[in-house]
């Protein structure tokens, strides 16, 4: 395998797919709680766009285990975003594990993303109407 073969996906676009057992319920959640509207739709799928990056919520008979972050959104002011989403009814996860604890829904994570010039990240997590675990992050410089 040569170097070009190893980098075959380096130019690929990431396309997040989130399962929904009830697409109408998911549409309401993403609209009412997150303030997002689909930019396109087809039978069984809703296409959303944030800052030029797409993700899809699709009709599925399977359910998300919700045991890991399936998609994360980077924001500039996590305090404001979390506060507004709470006001809209979003419930944030509280985590208390060795070396990792949320306070008021937000965790301080030292050492994340030095490749982006950050010394850490602040993070928060919530579940959508379908049980998908979504994260919000703010880089700390």
C-alpha positions in Angstrom: 0.0 0.0 0.0 1.5 3.4 -1.0 1.0 6.7 0.7 -1.8 7.7 -1.6 -3.7 4.5 -0.8 -3.5 5.2 2.9 -4.9 8.7 2.5 -7.8 7.6 0.3 -10.5 9.1 2.8 -8.5 12.2 3.7 -10.6 14.4 1.4 -13.9 12.7 2.3 -16.7 14.8 3.9 -18.1 13.5 7.2 -21.8 12.7 7.0 -23.3 12.1 10.5 -26.5 10.0 10.5 -28.7 9.9 13.6 -31.5 7.3 13.9 -35.1 8.2 14.8 -37.9 5.8 15.6 -40.4 8.7 15.3 -39.3 11.2 12.6 -42.1 13.6 13.3 -41.2 13.7 17.0 -37.5 14.2 16.1 -38.4 17.1 13.7 -40.4 18.8 16.6 -37.4 18.3 19.0 -34.8 19.7 16.6 -37.1 22.6 15.7 -38.6 23.5 19.1 -35.7 22.7 21.4 -32.6 23.3 19.1 -34.0 25.9 16.7 -33.0 23.9 13.7 -35.1 23.3 10.5 -34.3 20.8 7.8 -32.8 22.2 4.7 -34.0 19.2 2.7 -36.1 16.2 3.3 -37.2 13.0 1.7 -39.4 10.2 2.8 -37.7 8.8 5.9 -35.0 11.4 6.3 -34.4 15.0 7.3 -31.2 16.9 6.3 -29.9 19.6 8.6 -27.0 22.0 8.1 -25.0 23.8 10.7 -22.2 26.1 9.6 -22.0 24.4 6.2 -21.8 20.9 7.6 -24.7 18.5 7.1 -26.2 15.8 9.3 -29.2 13.6 8.8 -31.9 12.3 11.1 -33.4 9.2 9.5 -36.3 6.9 10.2 -35.0 3.7 11.8 -36.5 0.7 13.5 -33.4 0.5 15.6 -32.8 2.6 18.7 -29.6 4.4 19.7 -28.0 3.1 22.8 -27.2 6.7 23.8 -24.1 5.4 25.7 -21.6 7.6 23.7 -21.5 11.0 22.0 -22.9 10.5 18.5 -22.5 14.0 17.3 -21.0 17.2 18.8 -21.4 20.8 18.0 -18.6 23.3 18.7 -19.8 26.7 19.9 -18.1 30.0 21.0 -20.0 30.5 24.2 -21.2 27.3 25.9 -22.7 29.1 28.9 -25.1 31.0 26.7 -26.0 28.0 24.5 -26.6 25.7 27.5 -28.7 28.3 29.3 -30.9 28.9 26.2 -31.3 25.2 25.5 -32.3 24.6 29.1 -34.8 27.4 28.8 -36.3 25.6 25.7 -36.6 22.4 27.8 -33.4 20.5 26.9 -32.2 18.4 29.8 -28.4 18.1 30.2 -26.6 15.1 31.5 -24.8 15.3 34.9 -21.6 13.2 35.0 -19.6 12.4 38.1 -16.6 10.2 37.3 -13.0 10.2 38.4 -11.3 13.2 36.8 -14.5 14.3 35.0 -17.5 16.1 36.6 -20.2 18.3 35.2 -21.4 21.3 37.2 -24.6 22.8 36.1 -24.4 20.6 33.0 -20.9 21.7 31.9 -17.6 19.9 32.4 -14.1 21.3 32.2 -11.9 18.9 30.2 -8.2 19.8 30.5 -5.9 18.8 27.7 -8.5 18.3 24.9 -7.5 19.4 21.4 -4.0 20.8 21.6 -3.8 20.2 17.8 -6.4 23.1 17.6 -4.2 25.3 19.8 -6.5 24.7 22.8 -5.5 23.9 26.3 -8.8 22.2 26.9 -12.5 22.1 26.3 -15.7 22.8 28.1 -18.4 20.2 27.2 -22.1 19.5 27.8 -24.3 16.5 26.7 -28.0 15.9 26.2 -30.2 13.4 24.5 -32.5 14.2 21.6 -36.1 12.9 21.5 -34.8 9.6 20.1 -32.2 8.9 22.7 -29.2 10.0 20.6 -26.5 11.5 22.9 -25.4 14.9 21.5 -22.5 17.1 22.8 -21.7 20.7 22.8 -18.2 21.9 23.2 -16.3 25.1 23.5 -12.5 25.1 23.0 -10.5 26.8 25.8 -7.5 28.7 24.7 
